[in-house]
Amino acid sequence: MARIETLDDDRRDPPMDTIEHVIRSQGWRFNRVEDDEMAAEVQGRWCDYNLHFAYAEEVEAIHLTCAFDLRIPARKKQLVYELLALINDRMWLGHFSLWNVEGLPIYRHAIPLRGAEGLAPEQVEDLLDVAIAECERFYPAFQYLIWGGKSPDEAFSAAIIDPIGEA
């Protein structure tokens, strides 16, 4: 991800403005749905990721979801929950869940801002880096489970293997 230039003053823009600035600097498509809500799309290695940002003033937090278009057949739903448990056990930041309305796996993460001077562009960059990296890392596990006929353990194990060297 390209890093953006930041100002040296202590003034912070509203959180959603900061997110918009970072998204715009990446050249990604986005839509500011409301003052406190934004949708964006980024092309990944495996698929396009749909990002949704929301700012909840009452709890002073930013919430991000990152969904990928991978429909979960009803017959595989229980297996997906088992895979989610394996994945989430290894996560440091955020977690995966199943968006039941759409039947899609999603990555979710929130940043509390209470007492902070605002949201720094670097925080947004880190949030996006982690979300996209985790989606890229575990997308194959969902594919292995849903379409490859693998068990949750097999799908998870295949997804966490780190390649060594170059092809």
HUDATA-V873707 format. One record per backbone hydrogen bond with DSSP energy under -1.0 kcal/mol. CO is the residue of the C=O (numbers start at 1). NH is the residue of the N-H. E is the energy in kcal/mol with one decimal. If there is no record, write none. Layout:
CO,NH,E ; CO,NH,E
This chain:
14,18,-1.9 ; 15,19,-2.2 ; 16,20,-2.4 ; 17,21,-2.3 ; 18,22,-2.1 ; 19,23,-2.8 ; 20,24,-2.9 ; 21,25,-2.1 ; 22,26,-1.1 ; 23,28,-1.5 ; 24,27,-1.2 ; 29,41,-2.3 ; 31,33,-1.3 ; 31,39,-2.6 ; 34,37,-1.1 ; 36,55,-2.6 ; 37,34,-1.7 ; 38,53,-3.1 ; 39,31,-3.0 ; 40,51,-2.9 ; 42,49,-3.3 ; 47,44,-2.3 ; 49,42,-2.3 ; 50,67,-2.7 ; 51,40,-2.3 ; 52,65,-2.2 ; 53,38,-2.3 ; 54,63,-2.9 ; 56,60,-1.0 ; 56,61,-1.4 ; 60,113,-3.7 ; 61,56,-2.6 ; 62,111,-2.7 ; 63,54,-2.1 ; 64,109,-2.1 ; 65,52,-2.4 ; 66,107,-2.6 ; 67,50,-2.8 ; 68,70,-1.9 ; 73,76,-2.0 ; 74,77,-1.1 ; 76,80,-2.2 ; 77,81,-2.1 ; 78,82,-1.7 ; 79,83,-2.2 ; 80,84,-2.9 ; 81,85,-1.9 ; 82,86,-1.7 ; 83,87,-2.7 ; 84,88,-3.1 ; 85,89,-1.4 ; 87,90,-1.9 ; 95,108,-3.1 ; 97,106,-2.8 ; 98,100,-1.3 ; 99,103,-2.5 ; 99,104,-1.3 ; 103,72,-2.2 ; 104,99,-3.4 ; 105,68,-1.2 ; 106,97,-2.5 ; 107,66,-2.4 ; 108,95,-2.2 ; 109,64,-3.3 ; 111,62,-2.3 ; 113,116,-2.6 ; 120,124,-1.6 ; 121,125,-2.6 ; 122,126,-2.5 ; 123,127,-2.6 ; 124,128,-2.6 ; 125,129,-2.8 ; 126,130,-2.7 ; 127,131,-2.3 ; 128,132,-2.6 ; 129,133,-2.2 ; 130,134,-2.7 ; 131,135,-2.2 ; 132,136,-2.7 ; 133,137,-2.3 ; 134,138,-2.2 ; 135,139,-1.8 ; 138,142,-1.6 ; 139,143,-2.1 ; 140,144,-3.2 ; 141,145,-2.1 ; 142,146,-2.9 ; 143,147,-2.5 ; 143,148,-1.5 ; 144,150,-2.2 ; 151,155,-2.8 ; 152,156,-2.5 ; 153,157,-2.6 ; 154,158,-2.3 ; 155,159,-1.6 ; 156,160,-1.5
